[in-house]
Amino acid sequence: MPVRTYDPALTRAHLSNRFLGGLIRYFTDGFGVERVRAIVEEAGLSLEYLFDTTRWTSVDFDRRLCDAVAHQLEGLDEAPDYDHPLWQHWRRASFATFERREIMGPLFLLLWSFEHPAKFFANIGNLYTRGNRVTRMELVTLGPGRAIVRARLANPLRVDRPGTCWSRRGLFEAIPTIWELPPATVIHPPERCTHRTEGVKHCEYEVQFAEPDLGRQRAVHELARIRKHIRATLPQVLEAMDRQYDEHREAQLAQRKTAHYLPPQLLEKIRINPEEELILGGENNIGAVLFADVVGFTDRSRRYPADEIMAQLNLYFDRIEPLIEAHGGIVDKRMGDGIMVVFVSPERTDSLQKLAAAAVRCGLAILDLMPEICTLLGVLGADPFSVRVGVAAGNIVQGNLGSRYRMEYTVIGEAVNLASRMETFASPDRLLCPPGCLIEVEQELFDSDGIRQVEVKGVGPVEAVELRPSAKALRTRQPTDSSIMRVAD
């Protein structure tokens, strides 16, 4: 039976299934498995996927799930307004998760260890990110029996559904019950809610809770109860750990085969969202592209034995790739002595000017490092290198290219073509790019050899500016990133 794959846009690592599973179980208990299965399928995933606590879902799936619930349970074409009774399911589901502690497993022990609600809210920023990578929870005020917390989307362009807000309210109400205290009171006025007041950029909640009795008898009672809970849950936890250990060993063996062939950013993306690896096709994005090429390498290959050529290239790549990583670049491919580097924002939060600036700084850093590389080549008995660098920024398409027999994760598009032409026309030991790539680059980093026109096939003449690292910057520039420090050693 073939393994089912899902749309990668729905399985990005935004929201952990460890927390979403509580909502799905609530709906399953109340409306039946088949009805909830239909809801989840309409949203684009499956119950089997959502019950896998090692997986994640995206904000896009969360929105689609809310819309599917509204359609299946209320007959609505879209999600309703904030005060619609539908959203009380999200509130009750969050609360119910704390009533069914066997579902929480070891997470309950972690929360219980904070002793009382005030300590929980003091640590809410770190705790919340364990299961939610797109919302930042900030503690505004903490006092006796009272906390004010603020929920802020990491990307303000993303808009979640009201169910998310009601889910947070249910969570805050339920927190005190961990220590057998009465539920909290949550005050969330419209003027502090992104879903009810236009222009508000975060949701702010005032949580009022009872202070616990921390006397000896209370502690003895709590310890007895927690011991009973541990006895009931720990065998299953240990069994799951053994199973995960075996799976981890298999995954490590597989990763060793690919870790040196794929950039770490892509490996991490595939690890948390395997659908990225399995599906042919791409998505539109913006980005910057850098090409670097060794001048006269064909002639060099005739003058040196193959093993010496490989040693020279490996030395070159070994020195420049930490620079590329430090500047946020991803090595897309190597083409003999050439290299193609891509600068993109996975969550699409960086502007095109910022990505272009990162590519230009990276190219200047490579040129800056070339005298040191040439010194090392001399130690090997080889002639020095000269390199040409081209940079461009604009629209790209990123994804899997090829066939179902063999795929390659790469980037194509107008920015790629233009960067390649820039590199071709660059002078030795110079960087060539359109002037627009320099909008956010510090002027003290480079000296300019002036603007000229480059003929780009299918486009025509394009203005380009040729750069070299400034002499002043070379004397004063100090590496800050640890990977750059290693290059300088």
C-alpha positions as CSV (number, residue, x, y, z in Angstrom):
1,M,0.0,0.0,0.0
2,P,1.6,3.3,-1.0
3,V,2.4,5.8,1.7
4,R,0.1,8.8,1.7
5,T,1.7,12.2,1.1
6,Y,0.3,15.6,2.0
7,D,0.5,19.1,0.7
8,P,3.7,20.5,2.3
9,A,1.9,23.9,2.9
10,L,-0.3,22.1,5.4
11,T,2.5,20.2,7.3
12,R,5.0,23.0,8.0
13,A,6.3,23.0,11.6
14,H,4.0,25.7,13.0
15,L,1.7,23.9,15.5
16,S,2.6,20.6,17.3
17,N,0.2,17.7,17.0
18,R,0.7,17.1,20.7
19,F,-1.6,20.1,21.3
20,L,-3.8,19.9,18.2
21,G,-4.5,16.2,19.2
22,G,-6.5,17.4,22.2
23,L,-8.9,19.4,20.0
24,I,-9.3,16.4,17.6
25,R,-10.1,14.0,20.4
26,Y,-12.6,16.5,21.8
27,F,-14.5,16.6,18.5
28,T,-14.2,12.8,18.1
29,D,-15.8,12.2,21.5
30,G,-18.6,14.7,20.8
31,F,-19.4,14.1,17.1
32,G,-18.0,10.6,16.3
33,V,-14.9,9.4,14.4
34,E,-16.4,9.4,10.9
35,R,-17.7,12.9,11.1
36,V,-14.4,14.2,12.4
37,R,-12.6,12.2,9.7
38,A,-14.7,14.0,7.1
39,I,-13.8,17.4,8.7
40,V,-10.1,16.6,8.7
41,E,-10.1,15.2,5.1
42,E,-11.9,18.4,3.9
43,A,-9.1,20.4,5.6
44,G,-6.5,18.4,3.7
45,L,-5.0,16.0,6.2
46,S,-6.0,12.7,7.9
47,L,-6.8,11.6,11.4
48,E,-3.9,9.2,11.3
49,Y,-1.6,12.1,10.6
50,L,-3.0,14.3,13.4
51,F,-2.8,11.5,16.0
52,D,1.0,11.2,15.2
53,T,2.3,13.3,18.1
54,T,5.8,13.7,16.4
55,R,4.3,15.7,13.5
56,W,3.3,19.3,13.0
57,T,0.7,21.3,11.1
58,S,0.8,24.7,9.6
59,V,-1.2,27.9,10.2
60,D,-2.7,27.3,6.8
61,F,-4.1,24.0,7.9
62,D,-5.4,25.5,11.1
63,R,-7.4,28.0,9.1
64,R,-8.7,25.3,6.8
65,L,-9.7,23.1,9.8
66,C,-11.7,25.9,11.3
67,D,-13.5,26.5,8.0
68,A,-14.1,22.7,7.6
69,V,-15.6,22.5,11.1
70,A,-17.9,25.5,10.4
71,H,-19.0,23.9,7.1
72,Q,-19.5,20.3,8.5
73,L,-21.2,21.2,11.9
74,E,-23.0,24.5,11.1
75,G,-23.5,24.4,7.3
76,L,-21.5,27.7,6.9
77,D,-19.5,28.6,3.8
78,E,-16.8,30.2,5.9
79,A,-15.7,30.7,9.5
80,P,-18.1,32.8,11.5
81,D,-17.4,35.9,13.6
82,Y,-15.7,35.9,17.0
83,D,-18.8,35.6,19.2
84,H,-20.4,32.7,17.3
85,P,-21.1,29.7,19.6
86,L,-19.1,27.5,17.3
87,W,-15.8,28.8,18.8
88,Q,-16.8,27.5,22.3
89,H,-15.7,24.1,21.1
90,W,-12.1,25.4,20.9
91,R,-12.4,26.8,24.4
92,R,-13.9,23.6,25.9
93,A,-11.4,21.4,24.1
94,S,-8.4,23.2,25.6
95,F,-10.0,23.0,29.1
96,A,-10.8,19.3,28.6
97,T,-7.2,18.5,27.7
98,F,-6.3,19.2,31.3
99,E,-9.1,17.0,32.6
100,R,-7.8,14.0,30.6
101,R,-4.3,14.0,32.0
102,E,-3.5,10.6,30.5
103,I,-3.5,12.3,27.1
104,M,-0.9,14.9,28.3
105,G,1.5,12.2,29.6
106,P,4.9,13.5,30.6
107,L,3.8,17.1,29.7
108,F,1.6,17.1,32.8
109,L,4.5,16.3,35.0
110,L,6.5,19.2,33.5
111,L,3.6,21.6,34.1
112,W,2.9,20.3,37.6
113,S,6.6,20.8,38.5
114,F,6.1,24.6,38.4
115,E,4.2,24.3,41.7
116,H,1.5,27.0,41.2
117,P,0.1,29.2,38.4
118,A,2.3,32.2,39.0
119,K,5.4,30.1,38.2
120,F,3.8,28.8,35.1
121,F,3.0,32.3,33.8
122,A,6.5,33.4,34.6
123,N,7.8,30.8,32.2
124,I,5.0,31.0,29.6
125,G,7.2,32.3,26.8
126,N,9.4,29.2,26.8
127,L,6.6,26.7,27.5
128,Y,4.3,28.0,24.7
129,T,6.9,27.7,22.0
130,R,7.2,23.9,22.7
131,G,4.1,23.5,20.6
132,N,3.6,26.7,18.7
133,R,6.3,28.2,16.5
134,V,4.3,31.1,15.0
135,T,2.9,32.7,18.1
136,R,5.1,34.4,20.7
137,M,3.6,34.5,24.2
138,E,4.9,37.5,26.3
139,L,4.4,38.1,30.0
140,V,3.4,41.7,30.5
141,T,2.6,41.8,34.2
142,L,2.7,39.2,37.0
143,G,1.4,39.8,40.6
144,P,-0.4,37.9,43.4
145,G,-3.3,36.0,41.8
146,R,-3.0,37.9,38.5
147,A,-1.1,37.8,35.2
148,I,-1.4,39.7,32.0
149,V,0.0,37.9,28.9
150,R,0.2,38.9,25.3
151,A,0.0,36.6,22.2
152,R,1.7,38.0,19.2
153,L,2.0,36.4,15.8
154,A,5.7,36.1,14.7
155,N,4.5,37.0,11.1
156,P,2.0,39.8,11.4
157,L,0.8,39.0,7.8
158,R,-0.7,35.7,9.0
159,V,-4.2,36.0,10.4
160,D,-5.4,33.1,12.5
161,R,-9.1,32.2,13.1
162,P,-11.1,33.2,16.3
163,G,-10.8,29.5,17.4
164,T,-7.2,30.1,18.2
165,C,-8.0,32.9,20.5
166,W,-10.8,31.0,22.3
167,S,-8.4,28.0,22.6
168,R,-5.9,30.2,24.5
169,R,-8.7,31.4,26.8
170,G,-9.6,27.8,27.6
171,L,-6.0,27.0,28.2
172,F,-5.6,29.9,30.7
173,E,-8.8,29.0,32.5
174,A,-7.6,25.4,32.9
175,I,-4.0,26.0,34.1
176,P,-4.8,26.3,37.8
177,T,-6.6,22.9,37.8
178,I,-3.2,21.3,37.4
179,W,-2.8,22.0,41.1
180,E,-6.4,21.3,41.9
181,L,-7.3,25.0,42.2
182,P,-10.5,26.5,40.8
183,P,-10.4,27.5,37.1
184,A,-9.0,31.0,36.4
185,T,-11.1,33.9,35.2
186,V,-9.9,35.3,31.9
187,I,-10.6,38.9,30.8
188,H,-10.1,39.7,27.1
189,P,-11.8,42.9,26.1
190,P,-12.4,43.7,22.4
191,E,-9.9,46.5,22.2
192,R,-7.2,44.0,23.0
193,C,-8.2,41.4,20.5
194,T,-6.9,41.1,16.9
195,H,-10.2,39.4,15.8
196,R,-12.5,42.1,17.1
197,T,-10.7,45.4,16.7
198,E,-9.1,46.4,13.4
199,G,-5.5,47.5,13.7
200,V,-4.8,45.6,16.9
201,K,-1.6,43.6,16.4
202,H,-1.8,41.2,19.4
203,C,-4.3,39.6,21.8
204,E,-3.9,40.5,25.5
205,Y,-5.4,38.4,28.3
206,E,-5.8,39.2,32.0
207,V,-5.8,36.0,33.9
208,Q,-7.0,36.0,37.5
209,F,-6.3,32.8,39.6
210,A,-6.4,31.6,43.2
211,E,-3.2,31.3,45.1
212,P,-2.5,27.7,46.3
213,D,-2.1,26.5,49.8
214,L,1.5,25.3,49.9
215,G,1.3,23.8,53.4
216,R,2.7,20.4,54.2
217,Q,-0.6,18.5,54.0
218,R,-1.2,19.9,50.6
219,A,2.2,18.8,49.4
220,V,1.8,15.3,50.8
221,H,-1.5,14.9,49.1
222,E,-0.1,16.2,45.8
223,L,2.9,13.9,45.9
224,A,0.7,10.8,46.6
225,R,-1.5,11.7,43.6
226,I,1.5,12.3,41.3
227,R,3.1,9.0,42.3
228,K,-0.1,7.2,41.3
229,H,-0.2,9.1,38.0
230,I,3.5,8.2,37.3
231,R,2.8,4.5,38.0
232,A,-0.1,4.6,35.6
233,T,1.7,6.4,32.7
234,L,5.4,5.7,33.0
235,P,5.3,2.1,31.5
236,Q,3.7,3.5,28.3
237,V,6.2,6.3,28.2
238,L,9.2,3.9,28.5
239,E,7.8,1.7,25.8
240,A,7.4,4.7,23.5
241,M,11.0,5.8,24.3
242,D,12.3,2.3,23.3
243,R,10.4,2.4,20.1
244,Q,11.5,6.0,19.3
245,Y,15.1,5.0,20.0
246,D,15.0,2.3,17.3
247,E,13.4,4.7,14.9
248,H,16.0,7.3,15.7
249,R,18.8,4.9,14.9
250,E,17.3,4.1,11.6
251,A,16.8,7.8,10.8
252,Q,20.4,8.5,11.7
253,L,21.7,5.9,9.3
254,A,19.6,7.3,6.5
255,Q,20.6,10.9,7.3
256,R,24.3,10.0,7.2
257,K,23.8,9.1,3.5
258,T,22.4,12.6,2.7
259,A,23.8,15.0,5.3
260,H,26.9,15.8,3.1
261,Y,24.9,16.2,-0.1
262,L,22.1,18.6,1.1
263,P,22.4,21.9,2.9
264,P,21.5,21.8,6.6
265,Q,18.6,24.2,6.2
266,L,17.0,21.9,3.7
267,L,17.7,18.8,5.8
268,E,15.9,20.4,8.8
269,K,13.0,21.4,6.6
270,I,12.6,17.9,5.3
271,R,13.0,16.4,8.8
272,I,10.0,18.3,10.2
273,N,8.1,18.3,6.9
274,P,8.9,15.1,4.9
275,E,6.3,16.0,2.2
276,E,8.8,18.7,1.0
277,E,11.0,15.8,-0.2
278,L,8.3,13.7,-1.8
279,I,6.4,16.0,-4.1
280,L,7.5,17.2,-7.5
281,G,6.7,20.9,-8.2
282,G,7.6,24.2,-6.7
283,E,6.3,27.4,-5.1
284,N,6.7,31.0,-6.1
285,N,8.9,33.1,-3.8
286,I,11.4,36.0,-3.9
287,G,15.1,35.6,-3.3
288,A,18.6,36.5,-4.2
289,V,21.1,34.3,-6.0
290,L,24.9,34.4,-6.1
291,F,27.1,32.7,-8.6
292,A,30.9,32.4,-8.1
293,D,33.3,30.9,-10.6
294,V,37.1,30.4,-10.8
295,V,38.7,32.3,-13.7
296,G,40.5,30.1,-16.2
297,F,39.8,26.9,-14.5
298,T,39.7,24.9,-17.7
299,D,43.3,25.8,-18.5
300,R,44.2,25.0,-14.9
301,S,42.7,21.5,-15.3
302,R,45.1,20.8,-18.1
303,R,48.2,21.9,-16.1
304,Y,47.6,20.0,-12.9
305,P,46.9,16.3,-12.2
306,A,43.3,15.4,-11.3
307,D,44.0,14.7,-7.7
308,E,45.7,18.1,-7.3
309,I,42.8,19.9,-9.0
310,M,40.4,18.2,-6.5
311,A,42.6,19.2,-3.6
312,Q,42.6,22.8,-4.7
313,L,38.9,22.9,-5.2
314,N,38.2,21.3,-1.9
315,L,40.4,23.8,-0.1
316,Y,38.5,26.6,-1.9
317,F,35.1,25.3,-1.0
318,D,36.0,24.4,2.5
319,R,37.0,28.0,3.2
320,I,34.1,29.8,1.5
321,E,31.2,27.6,2.6
322,P,31.3,28.6,6.2
323,L,31.1,32.2,5.0
324,I,28.1,31.4,2.9
325,E,26.3,29.7,5.8
326,A,27.2,32.7,8.1
327,H,25.5,35.1,5.7
328,G,22.3,33.0,5.5
329,G,23.0,31.5,2.1
330,I,22.1,27.9,0.9
331,V,24.5,26.2,-1.5
332,D,22.0,25.1,-4.2
333,K,24.6,23.3,-6.4
334,R,28.3,23.1,-7.4
335,M,29.2,23.1,-11.1
336,G,32.8,22.0,-11.1
337,D,34.7,25.1,-10.0
338,G,31.4,27.1,-9.9
339,I,28.9,27.5,-7.1
340,M,25.3,28.7,-6.9
341,V,24.0,30.1,-3.6
342,V,20.4,31.0,-2.8
343,F,19.2,33.5,-0.2
344,V,15.5,33.1,0.7
345,S,13.3,33.7,3.7
346,P,11.5,30.4,4.6
347,E,8.7,32.2,6.4
348,R,8.7,35.0,3.8
349,T,9.4,37.7,6.5
350,D,12.5,39.3,4.9
351,S,12.2,41.9,2.1
352,L,13.9,41.4,-1.3
353,Q,16.3,44.3,-0.5
354,K,17.4,42.5,2.7
355,L,18.0,39.2,0.9
356,A,19.9,41.0,-1.9
357,A,22.1,42.8,0.7
358,A,22.9,39.5,2.3
359,A,24.0,38.0,-1.0
360,V,26.2,41.1,-1.8
361,R,27.8,41.0,1.6
362,C,28.5,37.3,1.1
363,G,30.1,37.9,-2.3
364,L,32.3,40.6,-0.9
365,A,33.3,38.4,2.0
366,I,34.4,35.7,-0.5
367,L,36.5,38.2,-2.5
368,D,37.9,39.4,0.8
369,L,39.0,35.9,1.7
370,M,40.6,35.1,-1.6
371,P,44.1,36.4,-0.8
372,E,44.2,34.0,2.2
373,I,43.0,31.1,0.0
374,C,45.7,32.0,-2.6
375,T,48.4,31.9,0.2
376,L,47.2,28.4,1.1
377,L,47.2,27.3,-2.6
378,G,50.8,28.4,-2.7
379,V,51.6,26.0,0.2
380,L,50.2,23.3,-2.0
381,G,52.5,24.4,-4.8
382,A,49.5,25.8,-6.9
383,D,49.0,29.1,-8.7
384,P,46.6,31.6,-7.1
385,F,42.9,31.7,-7.9
386,S,40.9,34.6,-9.2
387,V,37.1,34.5,-9.0
388,R,34.2,36.3,-10.5
389,V,31.0,36.8,-8.5
390,G,27.5,37.7,-9.8
391,V,24.5,38.6,-7.7
392,A,20.8,39.3,-8.6
393,A,17.5,39.3,-6.8
394,G,13.9,38.9,-7.9
395,N,11.2,36.3,-8.4
396,I,12.2,32.6,-8.1
397,V,10.5,29.2,-8.1
398,Q,11.8,26.8,-5.5
399,G,11.0,23.1,-5.2
400,N,11.6,19.6,-6.5
401,L,12.7,19.4,-10.2
402,G,13.0,16.1,-12.2
403,S,10.9,13.0,-12.4
404,R,9.4,10.5,-9.9
405,Y,12.6,8.4,-10.5
406,R,15.1,11.2,-9.5
407,M,14.4,14.6,-8.0
408,E,16.6,17.5,-7.2
409,Y,15.6,20.3,-4.9
410,T,16.6,23.6,-6.6
411,V,15.7,27.1,-7.6
412,I,14.9,28.5,-11.0
413,G,13.6,31.8,-12.4
414,E,14.6,35.2,-13.6
415,A,16.8,36.0,-10.6
416,V,18.8,32.8,-11.3
417,N,19.3,33.7,-15.0
418,L,20.3,37.3,-14.3
419,A,22.8,36.3,-11.5
420,S,24.4,33.8,-13.9
421,R,24.9,36.5,-16.5
422,M,26.3,38.9,-13.9
423,E,28.9,36.4,-13.0
424,T,29.8,35.8,-16.7
425,F,30.4,39.5,-17.3
426,A,32.2,40.3,-14.0
427,S,35.9,41.1,-14.1
428,P,38.3,38.8,-12.2
429,D,38.2,39.4,-8.4
430,R,35.1,41.6,-8.8
431,L,31.4,41.3,-8.0
432,L,28.8,42.4,-10.5
433,C,25.1,43.1,-9.7
434,P,22.2,45.4,-10.5
435,P,22.4,48.7,-8.5
436,G,19.1,47.8,-6.8
437,C,20.9,45.0,-4.9
438,L,22.9,47.7,-2.9
439,I,19.9,49.5,-1.3
440,E,20.6,48.0,2.2
441,V,24.4,47.3,1.8
442,E,26.7,49.5,3.9
443,Q,28.7,51.7,1.6
444,E,31.9,51.3,3.6
445,L,32.0,47.6,2.7
446,F,32.9,48.2,-1.0
447,D,34.5,50.3,-3.6
448,S,32.8,50.7,-7.0
449,D,34.4,50.4,-10.4
450,G,31.4,52.1,-11.9
451,I,28.2,51.2,-13.7
452,R,28.1,49.5,-17.1
453,Q,25.5,47.7,-19.2
454,V,25.3,44.0,-19.5
455,E,23.5,42.2,-22.4
456,V,21.1,39.6,-20.9
457,K,19.6,37.1,-23.4
458,G,15.9,37.5,-23.7
459,V,15.9,40.8,-21.7
460,G,18.3,43.2,-23.4
461,P,20.8,45.6,-21.8
462,V,20.8,45.7,-18.0
463,E,22.6,48.2,-15.8
464,A,25.2,46.6,-13.5
465,V,27.6,48.0,-10.9
466,E,31.0,46.3,-10.4
467,L,32.3,46.1,-6.8
468,R,35.4,45.1,-4.9
469,P,35.8,44.9,-1.1
470,S,36.9,48.4,0.1
471,A,40.5,48.7,1.4
472,K,39.2,50.3,4.5
473,A,36.8,47.5,5.2
474,L,39.5,44.9,4.7
475,R,41.7,46.6,7.4
476,T,38.9,47.0,10.0
477,R,36.4,44.1,9.3
478,Q,36.3,41.6,12.2
479,P,34.5,38.3,11.9
480,T,31.7,37.8,14.5
481,D,30.2,34.5,13.6
482,S,31.9,31.4,14.9
483,S,32.0,29.9,11.4
484,I,33.7,32.9,10.1
485,M,36.2,32.7,12.9
486,R,37.0,29.2,11.8
487,V,37.7,30.4,8.3
488,A,40.2,32.9,9.6
489,D,42.1,30.4,11.7
